Each structure stands twice: as C-alpha cells, then as structure tokens.
Amino acid sequence: MGHTLRLMFVFAGKGVTGRMTTYVAKGEEAEALKRGAAWFIVDATDQVLGRLATRVARVLIGKDKPTFTPYLDSGDHVIVINADKVRLTGNKLEQKIYYSHSGYPGGLKAVPARRIRPQRADWMVREAILGMLPKNKLRARRAKKLRVYRDASGVARHSGQKPQALSM
C-alpha cells in the first residue's frame, strides 16, 4: 500500500504523461508574435453576412498565421468596405431581429434587420463580426483592429497603411 501512494505522488508532480512541458514564448519572441502589422481590405459587395463575418473574425484572431498562439493577440487589421451591399440570405431581412435594452423595466426594443440596414449597415456587419470573436480578455483589443465603412470612401483614410485585398 505504501508503494502505490508513493507512485501516485510521483505522477502528480509530473503531469498526466510525465513528459516535457508546453513551450511558452517569452521576451522578444513573444513580442514578435504579438505584432499584427498587416492590413487587409475586404469588399462586402454581394457577400453573405455570416460567411463574411467568420472569415474576417479568423483574420482578426490570427488563426491563419503559422505563429498563432491562443493567448496572444497576433491578428491583423481588417477594413471592410461597402457594408450596405452585404447580402442576407433567406428571410433574414424580415425575420432577423436586433435586440437592445434600456435597463429599465419594459425597456426591451426589438428592431428587424429591414429597418436597421438602410441607416446602419456598417453596424450590422460590425456586430456580426464581433459576435464571431471569442469572449475573452483579448476581444476588445481585436475589436479595435476592425474598421467597417458603408461605402468605398473609407479606404482613403487608411491609404498610409497600404492595405492588401483579402481574397474571399
């Protein structure tokens, strides 16, 4: 009985397998992983809203990079243009409802996508993309790397960053 207890304590200190620990980048290497220097531009014309949102969220997270690390913000900046020309499939224009609450009793507001789209199409696209991001401490930092514009005139603002077209 004494031998089994001793073995249990030996394995408890070494982890499940008793092998090497996970490599964690530190110092300059960790800083190099954080840099998201690339800027991408996405044209939302005739793109389905959900599919556009998943692809853009993947770039913001940095999942497509070989240096992806889950706990570091290694994503790139993304500019979405022509948000008012995004496509909603099926009956979503009438059936998709956006909810907001004032905080007071009876303060729930429900607005269909059909009423929001003409004035705030950029907000619709932004909400869809941010909804695809993981709900953790890196979310706010990743959300700052997203810019959404209703038409193509917003690109001129970011010409200094030399954005590349992202293939969709």
C-alpha positions, 0 to 999 in steps of 0.5 A: 500500500505504501508503494502505490501512494508513493507512485501516485505522488510521483505522477502528480508532480509530473503531469498526466504523461510525465513528459516535457512541458508546453513551450511558452514564448517569452521576451522578444519572441513573444513580442514578435508574435504579438505584432499584427502589422498587416492590413487587409481590405475586404469588399462586402459587395454581394457577400453573405453576412455570416460567411463574411463575418467568420472569415474576417473574425479568423483574420482578426484572431490570427488563426491563419498565421503559422505563429498563432498562439491562443493567448496572444493577440497576433491578428491583423487589421481588417477594413471592410468596405461597402457594408450596405451591399452585404447580402442576407440570405433567406428571410433574414431581412424580415425575420432577423431581429436586433435586440437592445435594452434600456435597463429599465423595466419594459425597456426591451426594443426589438428592431428587424434587420429591414429597418436597421440596414438602410441607416446602419449597415456598417453596424450590422456587419460590425456586430456580426463580426464581433459576435464571431470573436471569442469572449475573452480578455483579448476581444476588445483589443481585436475589436479595435483592429476592425474598421467597417465603412458603408461605402468605398470612401473609407479606404482613403483614410487608411491609404498610409497603411497600404492595405492588401485585398483579402481574397474571399 
